[in-house]
Amino acid sequence: MGGFFESKLRVAVTVLLGLVVVAGLTILALKVILPQLHHTSATVSLTSQPTAQSVVANFQRAGAIPALTGFTMQPVSTSMSGLVYREQGQTYDVYVTSPDAAAYSAKKSLDFTTISSQVTALLKSDGLAVARTDLSPVTPAVTYAGDTIVCRLGGSQAGQTASYQFVCLAKDSITAEYTAIAKLLALYKKAMPGDTLNFTLANRTYAKEGNKQSALLSLTSADNHTKPRMLMFGAVDNSWEYITDINSGTVNQGKYMISNAALQALHNPKYGDFLLKQLPQ
C-alpha cells in the first residue's frame, strides 16, 4: 500500500512540476511577444497618422490635383504660408504660419470651384473635411480640419494670372498660439485695466535678439468702426511687459501714425533700438 501511494505521490508531483514549467514558459513567452505586438501596433498607429508635411507633399504629387496641370510652383512667402482658424470654445480667430505650404500660379482664369473640389476629394483619404468656406469672388478660400491637422486652400486672381495657395499645420500649434496670445492679453489688461478689447482676429509676430524679445499683437475686428490695435510687448531676460499700442496715433493718408507717447515708450533705454526695428514697414 505504501509503495502504491508513494507512486501516486511521485506522479502527482511530476505533473505539478510540469504544469509549473509550462506556466512559466507561457508567461515568459507573453512577456517577449506582447511588447513586440504593442510596439508594432503603436508604430502602425503613428505612421498611419497624417502630418502637415505629408499632406502638403501629397498635394504636390504630379497629377494629384489634375486642374493644376500647367501651373508653376512658386516660392512661398509668409503671407501665403498661414491660415486663420478658430479653435472650439474660443471667441476669436488666430492667424498662424506654417513651413508646410505650397503655391502655384499660371496665366489662366481662376477656377476655384474645380480646384477646391479636387482638393476636398484628395484630403478625404487623410481624414480631413471642409470646416469653413469663404466663396469671395476676389480671394476665395476653404479650410479643412481633421483630428490633428488643419489645412487651407486659397485662391486669387491678379490680372491674367491665377494663383492657389495650400498650407497645413498641426492643431497643437494653434492651441499653443492661443496660449501665447492669452499671456500677452493678460499683461495688457494688467497694465490697462480700464480698457475693453473688442476683436475677432489676433495675429502675433515674434522677434528675438540676444536677451531681448518682442511680440507685436495685432487685434482686428469685423466691425469696421472699431479701431484696430497693434500692441507691442517686450522682454529682457524673459521678463515680459506691455510697452505701447503703436496704432494709438492719428490717421494720415489712410495710415495710423504712431503717437509721441508710443514713440517714447519704444525708446526705453533697456531695449536700445530693438523695439523700433520690429515696427511694421
Secondary structure by P-SEA (a helix, b strand, c coil): caaaaaaaaaaaaaaaaaaaaaaaaaaaaaaacaaaaaaaaaaaaaaacccaaaaaaaaacccccccccccccccccccccbbbbbcccccbbbbbbbccbbbbbcccccaaaaaaaaaaaaacccccccccccccccccbbbbbcccbbbbbbbbbcccbbbbbbbbbbaaaaaaaaaaaaaaaaaaaaacccbbbbbcbbbbbbbbcccbbbbbbbbbbccccbbbbbbbbbbcccccccccccccccccccbbbbcaaaaaaaacccccccccccccc
